[in-house]
Amino acid sequence: MNVLIYLVPMALALGLTGLAAFMWSLRSGQYDDMDGAAVRMLSDDDLAPP
């Protein structure tokens, strides 16, 4: 049972770190343009004309 003294705070710290990383990614605009990557995938800009 002594191991719970270490595991519970470590689990809470990891959870809070993950939550902080998620909140940072929301504020930095990681999820702003959800359709842009799908449209860029379809463009043929890298193909040279014959």
Backbone as JSON Lines, residues from 0, in Angstrom:
{"i":0,"aa":"M","n":[0.81,-1.2,0.0],"ca":[0.0,0.0,0.0],"c":[0.86,1.27,0.0]}
{"i":1,"aa":"N","n":[2.13,1.13,0.38],"ca":[3.01,2.29,0.4],"c":[3.29,2.8,-1.0]}
{"i":2,"aa":"V","n":[3.16,1.92,-1.97],"ca":[3.46,2.33,-3.35],"c":[2.41,3.3,-3.87]}
{"i":3,"aa":"L","n":[1.21,3.28,-3.29],"ca":[0.16,4.22,-3.7],"c":[0.52,5.66,-3.36]}
{"i":4,"aa":"I","n":[1.37,5.85,-2.37],"ca":[1.81,7.2,-2.01],"c":[2.58,7.81,-3.17]}
{"i":5,"aa":"Y","n":[3.25,6.99,-3.96],"ca":[4.02,7.48,-5.1],"c":[3.21,7.46,-6.39]}
{"i":6,"aa":"L","n":[2.39,6.44,-6.56],"ca":[1.69,6.27,-7.83],"c":[0.55,7.26,-8.03]}
{"i":7,"aa":"V","n":[-0.19,7.57,-7.0],"ca":[-1.32,8.5,-7.14],"c":[-0.86,9.9,-7.52]}
{"i":8,"aa":"P","n":[0.14,10.48,-6.85],"ca":[0.6,11.8,-7.3],"c":[1.23,11.79,-8.69]}
{"i":9,"aa":"M","n":[1.92,10.69,-9.03],"ca":[2.5,10.6,-10.36],"c":[1.41,10.52,-11.42]}
{"i":10,"aa":"A","n":[0.35,9.79,-11.17],"ca":[-0.75,9.69,-12.12],"c":[-1.46,11.04,-12.26]}
{"i":11,"aa":"L","n":[-1.65,11.74,-11.16],"ca":[-2.27,13.07,-11.23],"c":[-1.38,14.05,-11.98]}
{"i":12,"aa":"A","n":[-0.07,13.98,-11.76],"ca":[0.85,14.87,-12.45],"c":[0.86,14.59,-13.95]}
{"i":13,"aa":"L","n":[0.86,13.32,-14.34],"ca":[0.82,12.98,-15.76],"c":[-0.49,13.41,-16.4]}
{"i":14,"aa":"G","n":[-1.58,13.25,-15.7],"ca":[-2.88,13.69,-16.22],"c":[-2.94,15.19,-16.39]}
{"i":15,"aa":"L","n":[-2.43,15.92,-15.42],"ca":[-2.43,17.38,-15.52],"c":[-1.47,17.86,-16.62]}
{"i":16,"aa":"T","n":[-0.36,17.15,-16.82],"ca":[0.56,17.49,-17.9],"c":[-0.1,17.28,-19.26]}
{"i":17,"aa":"G","n":[-0.83,16.18,-19.41],"ca":[-1.55,15.94,-20.65],"c":[-2.64,16.97,-20.89]}
{"i":18,"aa":"L","n":[-3.33,17.35,-19.86],"ca":[-4.36,18.38,-19.98],"c":[-3.75,19.73,-20.35]}
{"i":19,"aa":"A","n":[-2.62,20.05,-19.74],"ca":[-1.94,21.31,-20.06],"c":[-1.45,21.31,-21.51]}
{"i":20,"aa":"A","n":[-0.94,20.18,-21.99],"ca":[-0.49,20.1,-23.38],"c":[-1.66,20.25,-24.34]}
{"i":21,"aa":"F","n":[-2.79,19.67,-23.99],"ca":[-3.98,19.8,-24.84],"c":[-4.49,21.23,-24.86]}
{"i":22,"aa":"M","n":[-4.51,21.88,-23.71],"ca":[-4.96,23.27,-23.66],"c":[-4.0,24.18,-24.42]}
{"i":23,"aa":"W","n":[-2.7,23.9,-24.34],"ca":[-1.72,24.69,-25.11],"c":[-1.95,24.51,-26.6]}
{"i":24,"aa":"S","n":[-2.23,23.27,-27.05],"ca":[-2.46,23.04,-28.47],"c":[-3.74,23.72,-28.95]}
{"i":25,"aa":"L","n":[-4.74,23.82,-28.11],"ca":[-5.96,24.55,-28.48],"c":[-5.67,26.04,-28.64]}
{"i":26,"aa":"R","n":[-4.91,26.61,-27.71],"ca":[-4.63,28.05,-27.75],"c":[-3.67,28.43,-28.87]}
{"i":27,"aa":"S","n":[-2.81,27.48,-29.28],"ca":[-1.83,27.83,-30.32],"c":[-2.38,27.62,-31.72]}
{"i":28,"aa":"G","n":[-3.63,27.16,-31.84],"ca":[-4.27,27.08,-33.15],"c":[-4.04,25.77,-33.89]}
{"i":29,"aa":"Q","n":[-3.76,24.7,-33.2],"ca":[-3.51,23.42,-33.85],"c":[-4.76,22.87,-34.54]}
{"i":30,"aa":"Y","n":[-5.93,23.23,-34.07],"ca":[-7.17,22.65,-34.58],"c":[-8.02,23.66,-35.34]}
{"i":31,"aa":"D","n":[-7.42,24.76,-35.79],"ca":[-8.19,25.8,-36.46],"c":[-8.62,25.41,-37.87]}
{"i":32,"aa":"D","n":[-7.74,24.83,-38.67],"ca":[-8.03,24.54,-40.06],"c":[-8.12,23.03,-40.27]}
{"i":33,"aa":"M","n":[-9.29,22.47,-40.02],"ca":[-9.45,21.02,-40.12],"c":[-9.6,20.56,-41.57]}
{"i":34,"aa":"D","n":[-10.09,21.41,-42.47],"ca":[-10.3,21.01,-43.85],"c":[-9.12,21.33,-44.75]}
{"i":35,"aa":"G","n":[-8.19,22.12,-44.3],"ca":[-7.06,22.52,-45.13],"c":[-6.18,21.37,-45.54]}
{"i":36,"aa":"A","n":[-5.89,20.45,-44.63],"ca":[-5.02,19.32,-44.95],"c":[-5.69,18.38,-45.95]}
{"i":37,"aa":"A","n":[-6.99,18.23,-45.85],"ca":[-7.7,17.35,-46.78],"c":[-7.7,17.93,-48.19]}
{"i":38,"aa":"V","n":[-7.79,19.24,-48.31],"ca":[-7.78,19.88,-49.62],"c":[-6.37,19.9,-50.19]}
{"i":39,"aa":"R","n":[-5.37,20.15,-49.36],"ca":[-3.98,20.16,-49.83],"c":[-3.55,18.8,-50.34]}
{"i":40,"aa":"M","n":[-4.11,17.74,-49.8],"ca":[-3.75,16.4,-50.22],"c":[-4.15,16.17,-51.67]}
{"i":41,"aa":"L","n":[-5.22,16.82,-52.12],"ca":[-5.74,16.58,-53.46],"c":[-5.07,17.43,-54.53]}
{"i":42,"aa":"S","n":[-4.29,18.42,-54.17],"ca":[-3.68,19.29,-55.17],"c":[-2.5,18.59,-55.84]}
{"i":43,"aa":"D","n":[-2.3,18.88,-57.12],"ca":[-1.23,18.26,-57.9],"c":[-0.14,19.28,-58.22]}
{"i":44,"aa":"D","n":[0.25,20.08,-57.27],"ca":[1.25,21.11,-57.51],"c":[2.64,20.53,-57.75]}
{"i":45,"aa":"D","n":[2.92,19.34,-57.23],"ca":[4.26,18.8,-57.36],"c":[4.48,18.07,-58.68]}
{"i":46,"aa":"L","n":[3.45,17.87,-59.47],"ca":[3.58,17.21,-60.76],"c":[3.98,18.22,-61.84]}
{"i":47,"aa":"A","n":[5.0,17.88,-62.6],"ca":[5.43,18.76,-63.69],"c":[4.59,18.47,-64.92]}
{"i":48,"aa":"P","n":[4.2,19.5,-65.67],"ca":[3.42,19.26,-66.88],"c":[4.28,18.55,-67.95]}
{"i":49,"aa":"P","n":[3.7,17.65,-68.7],"ca":[4.49,16.9,-69.71],"c":[4.88,17.75,-70.89]}
